[in-house]
Amino acid sequence: MARQNFAHRSGVKVHVCRQHGVWFDDEETLEDLVEWVKSGGLAAAREEQRDEESHNERIKARLARERLDGSFDPAEEWPF
């Protein structure tokens, strides 16, 4: 079981087990998480994740294009 920040940005620490799910230290932790979700935190985290995935897909597409046309230079420094 690993302790981590829920949704990587909530500030609420939870215990996560791949087999058994998410565990809270106490009722206050759950209440803090519910307040974070109600305030729009989860929606913002999901939007940020979608933006990051979209960015990664654009990078993959660019890499694929450059490999196909031979212009890929691994020594080139990319602005990430």
N, C-alpha and C positions, 0 to 999 in steps of 0.2 A: 504494500500500500504506500502511495506517495502523497506527500502534502504539497498542494499547489494553489495558486491564485485562481479562483473560478473564472473561467473565460479569459484568463491571462491579463485581466485589467480591472476586475471588480474590487480588489482590495479585500475580498472575503476568502480566507484560507479554508480549504476543505481537504479531506482525505479521499483519494481516488484509487480504486482497485478495478482493474480491467475485468475481473470475474464478477465482482459483487456490486460495483457502482460507486456512488458518491456517499461519503459519510461526513456528518457535521459533528463538531466538538460538543455543541450544546444548542439549546433552543435559540439563544441570542444570535448565533452564527446563521441559523436558518432565517431568522427575522431580518438580519442585515442583508442577506442575499435577496430576500423578497423585496425589500425596499429598493435595492439596487436595480432589480428588474423593473419594478413599477416606475422608477425614475427615468427609464429609457436606456439604462446601461446595457442590457442584453441586446437590444435592437442595434445600438451603436456598435457593439462588439461584432455582431454578425455582419453589419455593413462594412466595417473595417476589414473583416476576413474576406468578404466578397471582393473588395477593392484589391486586396493583396493577391488573391487568386487570379483576378483579371490581369494584374500587372505581370504575374509569373507566366501566364499564358501568352501574353504579348512577347515576353522575352523568349519563350520557347519557340514561338513562331518566327521571330527574327533570327534566332540561331538556325532553325531549319532552312529558312530562305538563304541565309549566307552560306551555309554548307552546300546547298544545291548549286548556287551560282559561282562557287569557288572564292567568294570574297571574304570568307571567314578567316580572320587572323587571330589566333589564340593569344598573341602577344599584345594585341590591342587592349587598352584599358577601357572598360565600359563604365559609363556613369550610372551606377546603381544607387 
